[in-house]
Amino acid sequence: MSRRSLESRPRWTPTFDRISEDKRERVLECAKKAFARHGYAGANVNQMAREAGISVGSLYQYFRTKENLFLTLIEESHGTLTGVIDEIFSRVPGFFDRVEALLRAAVEWSRKDPDLLNLYIACTTEELAPLAAKLSGRIESVAAERYRQMVAEAKKRGEVDEGVSEAAAAFCLDNLFLIVQFSFGSAYYRERLGLFLGSHAVDDAEVVIRGVMDFIRRALLHR
């Protein structure tokens, strides 16, 4: 986790800011693996501390509660998401090229860090609804606003049918990005992917990306 992202959220104590970057990364990585393996309720704080090479007392000096530690990890994932979206928007000009770049980034990120992805999936369940409700409202609104803007600009350029609802299109695109991401980072969603597209698709992201892009073009292209 970067120093900038750490300073932007108040869920840890000043003590956590004062330890080395390497130590912060180790603490968060061990916590992430524990939550991903055992779920929020089953993750053991004592075990996290042992794996990070610190005492449980030190861990509670960094994060007063298990909840704050979990939410810090979730918020970091959204910070990463925002950075990826911004980079793609600055680098890729065309609407459909941007959509494809976002799909590829979803696949890449899910494969690179499946543990973090599974934490996010856990936050979408009813079990963790009280925790999810405590996340900042800006988290989901960042992607929503970017995608609405992307559709609106594409309509002006004539890339997308002018009758398309910007809000509905942004909602559908965001959900497509999510399901593609889940399908390459979660065992459950990989099984679903195989049921719908065939077992070969589980190991072939190109098949999935081509299929989803064809669907999006047919849905949004100017008629």
Residue frames as qw, qx, qy, qz and C-alpha x, y, z in Angstrom:
[[0.000, 0.889, 0.458, 0.000, 0.00, 0.00, 0.00],
 [0.424, 0.500, -0.027, 0.754, 1.41, 3.38, -0.93],
 [0.247, -0.233, -0.436, 0.834, 2.10, 6.15, 1.57],
 [0.226, -0.081, -0.205, -0.949, -0.37, 8.36, -0.31],
 [0.580, -0.325, -0.603, -0.441, -3.23, 5.85, 0.04],
 [0.512, -0.307, -0.676, 0.432, -2.42, 5.23, 3.70],
 [0.124, -0.159, -0.278, 0.939, -2.61, 8.92, 4.52],
 [0.310, -0.158, -0.369, -0.862, -5.95, 9.29, 2.72],
 [0.669, -0.393, -0.540, -0.326, -7.89, 6.96, 5.03],
 [0.233, -0.593, 0.468, -0.612, -8.35, 7.15, 8.84],
 [0.904, -0.232, -0.216, -0.287, -9.01, 3.49, 9.68],
 [0.807, 0.002, -0.390, 0.443, -5.53, 2.86, 11.15],
 [0.467, -0.835, -0.113, 0.269, -3.65, 4.54, 13.95],
 [0.177, 0.929, -0.325, -0.014, -0.71, 6.96, 13.63],
 [0.589, -0.491, 0.635, 0.099, 1.52, 4.11, 14.84],
 [0.802, 0.315, 0.485, 0.149, 0.89, 2.24, 11.60],
 [0.427, 0.899, -0.019, 0.100, 2.09, 5.26, 9.61],
 [0.205, -0.867, 0.454, -0.010, 5.34, 5.33, 11.56],
 [0.771, -0.216, 0.574, 0.171, 6.50, 1.79, 10.77],
 [0.152, -0.373, 0.642, 0.653, 8.44, 0.97, 7.60],
 [0.609, 0.330, -0.279, -0.665, 6.76, 0.59, 4.22],
 [0.428, 0.198, -0.874, -0.119, 7.89, -3.04, 4.03],
 [0.021, 0.096, 0.865, -0.493, 6.36, -3.83, 7.40],
 [0.487, 0.303, 0.226, -0.787, 3.06, -2.16, 6.48],
 [0.595, 0.312, -0.544, -0.502, 2.93, -4.17, 3.25],
 [0.285, 0.113, -0.944, 0.119, 3.66, -7.41, 5.14],
 [0.231, 0.174, 0.688, -0.665, 0.94, -6.79, 7.72],
 [0.576, 0.368, 0.029, -0.729, -1.67, -6.00, 5.06],
 [0.515, 0.312, -0.720, -0.346, -0.66, -8.91, 2.83],
 [0.130, 0.014, -0.953, 0.272, -0.94, -11.42, 5.69],
 [0.362, 0.286, 0.520, -0.719, -4.31, -9.99, 6.70],
 [0.566, 0.378, -0.295, -0.671, -5.56, -10.14, 3.12],
 [0.415, 0.192, -0.876, -0.155, -4.59, -13.81, 2.75],
 [0.042, 0.105, 0.869, -0.481, -6.25, -14.70, 6.05],
 [0.470, 0.361, 0.288, -0.752, -9.54, -12.98, 5.15],
 [0.554, 0.373, -0.507, -0.545, -9.50, -14.53, 1.66],
 [0.312, 0.143, -0.939, 0.023, -8.86, -18.03, 3.02],
 [0.152, -0.247, -0.870, 0.398, -11.17, -18.03, 6.01],
 [0.151, -0.734, -0.520, -0.410, -13.69, -15.26, 5.42],
 [0.090, -0.666, 0.204, -0.712, -14.25, -12.29, 7.69],
 [0.751, -0.534, 0.090, -0.377, -15.71, -14.23, 10.61],
 [0.984, -0.108, -0.044, 0.138, -13.23, -17.10, 10.40],
 [0.530, 0.598, -0.298, 0.523, -10.05, -15.05, 10.00],
 [0.720, -0.577, -0.266, 0.279, -7.99, -15.17, 13.19],
 [0.055, 0.969, -0.167, 0.176, -6.21, -11.98, 14.25],
 [0.635, -0.613, 0.457, 0.111, -3.63, -13.92, 16.27],
 [0.812, 0.159, 0.457, 0.328, -2.72, -15.97, 13.19],
 [0.415, 0.867, 0.099, 0.259, -2.46, -12.84, 11.06],
 [0.245, -0.915, 0.315, -0.058, -0.02, -11.35, 13.55],
 [0.761, -0.342, 0.511, 0.208, 2.11, -14.52, 13.69],
 [0.741, 0.427, 0.389, 0.342, 2.33, -14.73, 9.90],
 [0.245, 0.925, 0.004, 0.289, 3.30, -11.05, 9.74],
 [0.673, 0.130, -0.396, 0.611, 6.02, -11.58, 12.34],
 [0.099, -0.453, 0.243, -0.852, 4.51, -9.21, 14.92],
 [0.006, 0.177, 0.846, -0.503, 2.66, -9.57, 18.21],
 [0.052, -0.645, -0.720, -0.250, -1.10, -9.44, 18.33],
 [0.250, -0.757, -0.300, 0.523, -0.71, -6.41, 20.60],
 [0.208, -0.330, 0.351, 0.851, 1.21, -4.62, 17.87],
 [0.055, 0.348, 0.753, 0.556, -1.50, -5.43, 15.34],
 [0.179, -0.788, -0.588, 0.030, -4.11, -3.85, 17.60],
 [0.283, -0.621, -0.018, 0.731, -1.83, -0.84, 17.96],
 [0.127, -0.078, 0.562, 0.814, -2.03, -0.45, 14.17],
 [0.403, -0.290, -0.542, -0.678, -5.74, -1.23, 13.78],
 [0.353, -0.237, 0.549, -0.720, -8.02, -0.89, 16.78],
 [0.761, 0.135, 0.464, -0.433, -10.49, -3.41, 15.36],
 [0.497, 0.054, 0.803, 0.325, -10.56, -6.33, 12.95],
 [0.404, 0.769, 0.491, -0.056, -13.26, -4.41, 11.07],
 [0.060, 0.922, -0.178, -0.338, -10.96, -1.45, 10.43],
 [0.351, -0.415, 0.740, 0.396, -8.28, -3.76, 9.08],
 [0.483, 0.366, 0.776, 0.174, -10.73, -5.44, 6.71],
 [0.302, 0.888, 0.321, -0.132, -12.19, -2.17, 5.46],
 [0.149, -0.780, 0.404, 0.455, -8.71, -0.76, 4.87],
 [0.402, -0.112, 0.815, 0.402, -8.00, -3.64, 2.51],
 [0.390, 0.637, 0.662, 0.069, -11.30, -3.14, 0.67],
 [0.114, 0.948, 0.072, -0.288, -10.71, 0.58, 0.29],
 [0.286, -0.568, 0.590, 0.498, -7.22, -0.06, -1.03],
 [0.457, 0.233, 0.796, 0.322, -8.71, -2.28, -3.75],
 [0.280, 0.855, 0.436, -0.026, -10.97, 0.58, -4.79],
 [0.129, -0.857, 0.253, 0.430, -8.03, 2.95, -4.83],
 [0.402, -0.214, 0.754, 0.473, -6.30, 0.56, -7.21],
 [0.400, 0.570, 0.703, 0.140, -9.44, 0.41, -9.36],
 [0.124, 0.944, 0.152, -0.264, -9.59, 4.19, -9.62],
 [0.242, -0.670, 0.506, 0.487, -5.96, 4.34, -10.69],
 [0.435, 0.083, 0.814, 0.376, -6.49, 1.71, -13.39],
 [0.322, 0.769, 0.552, 0.006, -9.55, 3.52, -14.77],
 [0.011, -0.926, 0.078, 0.368, -7.75, 6.87, -14.83],
 [0.345, -0.453, 0.656, 0.496, -4.74, 5.38, -16.62],
 [0.418, 0.332, 0.789, 0.305, -6.89, 3.74, -19.29],
 [0.220, 0.883, 0.398, -0.117, -8.91, 6.91, -19.85],
 [0.098, -0.860, 0.264, 0.425, -5.75, 8.97, -20.31],
 [0.322, -0.361, 0.761, 0.432, -4.14, 6.44, -22.66],
 [0.226, 0.273, 0.875, 0.331, -7.02, 5.08, -24.77],
 [0.173, 0.140, -0.038, -0.974, -9.24, 7.57, -26.65],
 [0.463, -0.087, -0.584, -0.660, -11.97, 5.54, -28.41],
 [0.692, -0.289, 0.230, -0.620, -15.06, 4.23, -26.61],
 [0.980, 0.014, -0.113, -0.165, -14.91, 0.58, -27.63],
 [0.612, 0.423, -0.517, 0.423, -11.13, 0.51, -27.28],
 [0.198, -0.479, 0.506, -0.689, -11.56, 1.81, -23.74],
 [0.856, -0.198, 0.120, -0.462, -14.17, -0.80, -22.94],
 [0.922, 0.199, -0.318, 0.097, -11.88, -3.57, -24.19],
 [0.334, 0.495, -0.548, 0.586, -8.96, -2.15, -22.21],
 [0.485, -0.417, 0.393, -0.660, -11.11, -2.13, -19.07],
 [0.965, -0.040, -0.063, -0.250, -12.11, -5.76, -19.67],
 [0.764, 0.344, -0.437, 0.328, -8.48, -6.77, -20.10],
 [0.011, 0.516, -0.522, 0.680, -7.54, -4.89, -16.94],
 [0.759, -0.322, 0.182, -0.535, -10.31, -6.72, -15.07],
 [0.972, 0.090, -0.215, 0.020, -8.89, -10.09, -16.14],
 [0.528, 0.475, -0.468, 0.525, -5.32, -9.06, -15.38],
 [0.243, -0.523, 0.433, -0.693, -6.16, -7.72, -11.92],
 [0.879, -0.249, 0.080, -0.397, -8.22, -10.77, -10.95],
 [0.927, 0.174, -0.271, 0.190, -5.38, -13.10, -11.90],
 [0.350, 0.544, -0.437, 0.626, -2.74, -10.94, -10.25],
 [0.083, -0.211, 0.626, -0.746, -4.48, -10.62, -6.89],
 [0.496, -0.329, -0.709, -0.378, -7.31, -13.16, -6.45],
 [0.363, -0.338, -0.690, 0.527, -7.18, -12.77, -2.66],
 [0.043, 0.226, 0.160, -0.960, -8.13, -9.10, -2.84],
 [0.394, -0.088, -0.542, -0.737, -10.83, -9.90, -5.36],
 [0.489, -0.333, -0.806, -0.030, -12.36, -12.47, -3.04],
 [0.170, -0.320, -0.509, 0.781, -12.44, -9.90, -0.26],
 [0.252, 0.117, -0.159, -0.947, -14.45, -7.63, -2.53],
 [0.483, -0.184, -0.739, -0.433, -16.80, -10.48, -3.45],
 [0.356, -0.330, -0.778, 0.400, -17.32, -11.16, 0.27],
 [0.016, 0.238, 0.257, -0.936, -18.37, -7.53, 0.72],
 [0.392, -0.023, -0.433, -0.811, -21.22, -8.04, -1.76],
 [0.411, -0.260, -0.873, -0.040, -22.85, -10.73, 0.41],
 [0.485, -0.707, -0.255, -0.447, -25.62, -10.18, 2.93],
 [0.792, -0.371, -0.330, 0.355, -23.34, -11.53, 5.68],
 [0.500, -0.194, -0.072, 0.841, -21.05, -8.50, 5.36],
 [0.085, 0.754, 0.441, 0.480, -23.71, -5.96, 4.39],
 [0.387, -0.895, -0.169, 0.141, -23.22, -3.97, 7.64],
 [0.568, -0.437, 0.267, 0.644, -19.51, -3.61, 6.86],
 [0.403, 0.353, 0.523, 0.663, -20.08, -2.79, 3.21],
 [0.055, -0.886, -0.419, -0.193, -22.45, -0.01, 4.25],
 [0.458, -0.797, 0.003, 0.393, -19.60, 1.67, 6.12],
 [0.588, 0.047, 0.365, 0.720, -17.51, 2.14, 3.00],
 [0.014, 0.465, -0.016, -0.885, -17.34, 5.63, 1.61],
 [0.592, 0.630, 0.419, -0.277, -20.03, 6.54, -0.93],
 [0.246, 0.790, -0.385, -0.408, -17.35, 7.81, -3.29],
 [0.429, -0.293, 0.830, 0.204, -16.05, 4.28, -3.83],
 [0.495, 0.397, 0.759, 0.147, -18.77, 3.07, -6.18],
 [0.288, 0.884, 0.229, -0.288, -19.56, 6.55, -7.48],
 [0.182, -0.638, 0.515, 0.542, -16.09, 6.91, -9.03],
 [0.282, 0.028, 0.865, 0.414, -16.63, 4.14, -11.57],
 [0.283, 0.679, 0.670, -0.104, -20.27, 5.13, -12.15],
 [0.108, 0.887, 0.017, -0.450, -19.36, 8.72, -13.00],
 [0.189, -0.481, 0.665, 0.539, -16.43, 7.70, -15.25],
 [0.298, 0.197, 0.888, 0.289, -18.57, 5.28, -17.22],
 [0.256, 0.801, 0.494, -0.222, -21.48, 7.69, -17.61],
 [0.008, 0.815, -0.248, -0.523, -19.05, 10.29, -18.91],
 [0.278, -0.250, 0.807, 0.456, -17.51, 7.74, -21.28],
 [0.323, 0.490, 0.800, 0.124, -20.92, 6.88, -22.77],
 [0.155, 0.882, 0.261, -0.362, -21.94, 10.53, -23.04],
 [0.078, -0.681, 0.466, 0.559, -18.77, 11.42, -24.95],
 [0.300, 0.000, 0.878, 0.372, -19.20, 8.41, -27.23],
 [0.314, 0.696, 0.639, -0.099, -22.75, 9.54, -28.06],
 [0.089, 0.877, -0.049, -0.470, -21.46, 12.98, -29.02],
 [0.114, -0.515, 0.694, 0.490, -18.85, 11.43, -31.30],
 [0.751, 0.294, -0.242, -0.540, -21.43, 9.16, -32.90],
 [0.184, 0.330, -0.925, 0.046, -19.76, 5.97, -31.65],
 [0.054, 0.240, 0.911, -0.331, -22.80, 4.94, -29.64],
 [0.074, -0.587, -0.675, -0.441, -26.48, 5.20, -30.54],
 [0.034, -0.332, 0.169, -0.927, -27.82, 8.57, -29.36],
 [0.663, -0.425, -0.249, -0.564, -30.89, 6.92, -27.86],
 [0.698, -0.087, -0.639, 0.310, -28.84, 4.87, -25.37],
 [0.497, -0.846, -0.076, -0.179, -29.38, 5.80, -21.72],
 [0.303, 0.660, -0.550, 0.412, -26.04, 6.92, -20.29],
 [0.481, -0.470, 0.551, -0.494, -26.95, 5.78, -16.78],
 [0.946, 0.023, 0.217, -0.241, -28.26, 2.37, -17.85],
 [0.779, 0.525, -0.300, 0.162, -25.31, 1.76, -20.16],
 [0.060, 0.653, -0.603, 0.454, -22.85, 2.69, -17.39],
 [0.705, -0.314, 0.466, -0.433, -24.64, 0.33, -14.99],
 [0.968, 0.220, 0.059, -0.101, -24.55, -2.56, -17.47],
 [0.574, 0.637, -0.431, 0.279, -20.91, -1.96, -18.39],
 [0.218, -0.611, 0.608, -0.458, -19.85, -1.87, -14.74],
 [0.837, -0.160, 0.412, -0.322, -21.61, -5.16, -14.07],
 [0.895, 0.424, -0.132, 0.041, -20.02, -6.76, -17.12],
 [0.287, 0.683, -0.559, 0.372, -16.58, -5.67, -15.91],
 [0.501, -0.467, 0.570, -0.454, -17.31, -7.10, -12.49],
 [0.940, 0.027, 0.251, -0.228, -18.56, -10.48, -13.70],
 [0.758, 0.545, -0.312, 0.175, -15.60, -10.90, -16.04],
 [0.028, 0.656, -0.601, 0.456, -13.27, -10.02, -13.18],
 [0.703, -0.308, 0.486, -0.418, -14.99, -12.45, -10.82],
 [0.952, 0.251, 0.001, -0.177, -14.91, -15.19, -13.45],
 [0.708, 0.489, -0.408, 0.305, -11.11, -15.25, -13.56],
 [0.071, 0.523, -0.591, 0.610, -10.42, -14.78, -9.85],
 [0.576, -0.212, 0.518, -0.596, -13.04, -16.86, -8.02],
 [0.113, -0.059, 0.985, 0.114, -13.54, -20.63, -8.14],
 [0.374, 0.494, 0.690, -0.375, -17.32, -20.27, -7.96],
 [0.406, 0.749, 0.005, -0.523, -17.50, -17.78, -10.83],
 [0.051, 0.450, -0.793, -0.406, -15.03, -19.82, -12.91],
 [0.278, 0.196, 0.939, -0.038, -17.49, -22.73, -12.69],
 [0.392, 0.700, 0.407, -0.437, -20.28, -20.45, -13.88],
 [0.199, 0.689, -0.430, -0.549, -18.12, -19.23, -16.74],
 [0.088, -0.202, 0.940, 0.262, -17.53, -22.82, -17.85],
 [0.357, 0.422, 0.801, -0.232, -21.24, -23.62, -17.72],
 [0.373, 0.787, 0.201, -0.449, -22.14, -20.70, -19.96],
 [0.359, 0.798, -0.374, -0.308, -19.21, -20.55, -22.40],
 [0.933, 0.227, -0.274, 0.062, -17.71, -24.02, -22.15],
 [0.796, -0.526, 0.041, 0.298, -14.78, -25.34, -20.13],
 [0.679, 0.287, 0.117, 0.665, -12.26, -24.01, -22.66],
 [0.028, 0.846, 0.112, 0.521, -13.24, -20.42, -21.79],
 [0.676, -0.726, -0.067, 0.108, -12.01, -20.81, -18.21],
 [0.677, -0.379, 0.261, 0.574, -8.40, -20.77, -19.44],
 [0.408, 0.296, 0.448, 0.738, -8.90, -18.55, -22.47],
 [0.018, -0.608, -0.326, 0.724, -9.62, -14.93, -21.61],
 [0.038, 0.203, -0.473, -0.856, -9.59, -13.97, -25.30],
 [0.138, -0.367, -0.862, -0.321, -12.71, -16.05, -25.93],
 [0.178, -0.678, -0.609, 0.372, -14.51, -14.24, -23.12],
 [0.107, -0.531, 0.027, 0.840, -13.30, -10.77, -24.10],
 [0.044, 0.012, -0.653, -0.756, -14.23, -11.25, -27.76],
 [0.166, -0.491, -0.840, -0.159, -17.67, -12.54, -26.84],
 [0.178, -0.697, -0.460, 0.520, -18.39, -9.73, -24.38],
 [0.086, -0.404, 0.230, 0.881, -17.08, -7.07, -26.79],
 [0.064, -0.202, -0.766, -0.607, -19.29, -8.42, -29.58],
 [0.192, -0.640, -0.737, 0.106, -22.29, -8.25, -27.22],
 [0.184, -0.644, -0.209, 0.712, -21.47, -4.66, -26.18],
 [0.059, -0.187, 0.463, 0.864, -20.98, -3.47, -29.77],
 [0.127, -0.370, -0.806, -0.444, -24.28, -4.96, -30.91],
 [0.233, -0.682, -0.634, 0.281, -26.07, -3.41, -27.94],
 [0.209, -0.747, -0.146, 0.613, -24.61, 0.11, -28.20],
 [0.359, -0.026, 0.490, 0.794, -23.51, 0.74, -31.78],
 [0.299, 0.403, 0.000, -0.865, -25.19, 3.53, -33.71],
 [0.507, 0.348, 0.788, 0.034, -28.10, 2.13, -35.72]]
